């Protein structure tokens, strides 16, 4: 297999497991995420003095779009699309080796599945949760649940592997900011354990079941998009609908008279 430094480009050229060529969107969606992050940071900066649960909820998709940029656009080594080969050559690749054809570099993750998971989870899932919260405040807690998903991904998918191997992986630098920030946010939610549990549930079903459905049950790759949207959008909204609306424990760090409160 090609070295990790060049296999990102090789995977994009190679195409998808179903034989289709990599589409423009599959090759460039991460730059759309970067655009979302830049616009989102600007909008959050304008509203920074009025931080509340909605503000912190919208911070989750913005931070995760930055995370996607390091993973899939350019990492801190300057490598493009480096997270997919990192997964395929690492633990995930070994776990599904028996289901991958010999010599298939776009397995278990290919460009199409990568787009479905990332766009489904963050654009549709995280973003949809906050749009629902804007319509009905009863869904505000879904923003905290999204943070739980981000924490589990950053901690177990990036920071712990980096510490255990003493090596860089695409996304670990941003995770060093996202994970502590996420713990801060969910600590104010009154239900931090539920938030983290939702993160584990999302990864077990959307990622674990999704890969098994595609690789072992030979379902169309669109199935992983459906599973991801259900777990990133519908499940958090259902949980938020069932729990009591959390009190707003967020307060600005400095009051109007600039004294610490």
C-alpha positions, 0 to 999 in steps of 0.5 A, spaced: 500 500 500 502 507 498 505 511 504 500 515 508 503 521 505 500 520 498 495 515 499 489 520 500 490 522 493 490 515 491 484 514 494 480 520 491 483 517 484 481 510 486 474 512 487 469 508 491 467 501 493 461 500 489 465 502 482 463 509 482 468 515 481 470 520 486 465 526 485 466 533 486 463 533 492 466 527 495 473 530 493 471 537 496 466 537 501 471 538 507 472 545 504 465 547 504 466 545 512 471 550 512 467 555 509 461 553 514 467 554 520 469 561 518 462 564 517 460 560 524 466 563 528 464 570 525 457 569 527 458 567 534 463 572 535 458 577 534 454 574 539 459 572 544 457 577 549 450 574 549 453 567 550 447 562 552 445 554 551 444 556 544 450 559 543 454 553 546 450 549 542 452 552 535 459 552 537 459 544 536 458 544 529 462 550 528 468 546 532 467 540 528 467 543 521 474 545 524 476 538 526 474 536 519 478 541 516 484 538 519 482 531 518 480 531 511 482 538 508 490 539 510 493 536 516 498 539 520 503 536 516 500 539 510 497 532 507 491 532 504 485 527 505 490 524 510 484 521 515 481 516 511 488 512 509 489 513 517 483 509 518 484 504 513 491 502 514 490 502 522 485 499 527 479 500 523 482 497 517 485 491 520 478 490 524 474 489 517 480 486 513 476 480 512 471 484 508 475 488 504 478 485 497 485 484 497 489 490 495 483 495 495 485 501 498 478 505 499 476 500 504 473 500 509 472 507 508 471 510 501 470 517 499 463 516 498 462 513 505 466 519 508 462 524 505 455 521 508 458 520 515 461 527 515 455 531 512 450 526 515 453 527 522 455 534 522 451 538 517 445 535 517 445 532 525 449 537 529 446 543 524 439 540 524 439 539 532 440 547 533 435 549 527 430 545 531 432 548 538 431 555 534 424 553 533 422 550 539 427 551 545 425 544 548 430 541 543 436 546 546 439 540 550 440 536 543 446 541 542 449 538 549 448 531 546 452 533 540 458 536 544 458 529 547 459 526 540 464 531 539 468 529 545 467 521 544 470 522 537 476 527 539 478 523 545 477 516 543 479 517 536 484 522 536 487 524 543 488 517 546 491 514 540 496 519 539 498 518 546 498 511 546 503 511 540 506 518 541 505 520 534 500 525 530 494 523 527 489 527 523 485 531 527 488 530 534 491 537 534 484 540 534 481 535 538 486 538 544 482 544 544 475 541 542 475 535 547 476 540 554 471 545 551 466 540 550 467 537 557 466 544 559 460 545 555 456 539 558 458 540 565 453 546 565 448 541 562 446 538 568 446 531 564 454 530 562 453 523 563 447 522 558 451 527 553 457 522 553 453 516 553 449 519 546 456 520 543 458 512 545 451 510 542 452 514 536 459 511 534 457 504 536 451 505 531 452 510 526 460 508 525 460 500 527 453 498 524 454 502 518 460 499 516 458 492 517 451 494 513 455 496 507 461 491 508 458 485 510 451 485 509 453 489 502 447 494 503 448 500 498 452 506 501 446 510 502 444 506 508 450 509 512 447 516 510 440 514 513 443 511 519 448 517 521 442 522 520 438 518 525 443 517 530 446 524 529 439 528 528 433 524 530 435 520 536 438 527 540 432 530 538 428 525 541 432 525 547 431 532 548 424 532 547 424 527 553 428 530 558 427 537 562 429 543 559 436 544 563 437 551 567 442 556 563 448 555 568 452 559 563 454 566 565 459 571 561 466 570 564 466 578 566 460 582 568 459 589 565 463 592 570 469 588 568 469 584 575 470 577 575 463 573 577 
